[in-house]
């Protein structure tokens, strides 16, 4: 028992040391950038600049092309081993769970890389389930009278994205919940509902 306390203390000391080192590197850089912006003399007269596209004096310049073409930051959901696992074992990536239709439906999406490995996800014999341990519920894909199940069950093709919709009646699964999607032998843990 004494050994584990020592390990925790050593671990905490290492974390604190790492934070100090990182702060020691980042702080001088931030201060150098702020001092560069404050070093400009305030007595220089400002000239009205012409807009880059309109050419009118005094008009604000348009956004640069790089900023206009910028995309929303989307972090890699499964960095490292988890992402490699889903790609190598199941032939899929870009797994996502989204709260749609005002929360009445939870949509699970994935992109197929290897159709033979990903076949189990599209197999009609495998009943999909979305499990939320926090809420204590297990959602199913609803069966509609004239449409059938709200999921794609065709043969998977490489490069295509597929989806299935889980009924979230009562909106028990919330945004930010960590859920599990299970389809036959396939199981994806720790998916975050967007």
Helices and strands as residue ranges (DSSP letters): H 2-38, H 65-68, H 81-85, I 86-90, E 92-100, G 101-103, E 105-112, H 115-122, E 128-132, E 137-140, E 143-144, E 148-149, E 161-167, E 178-183, E 186-192
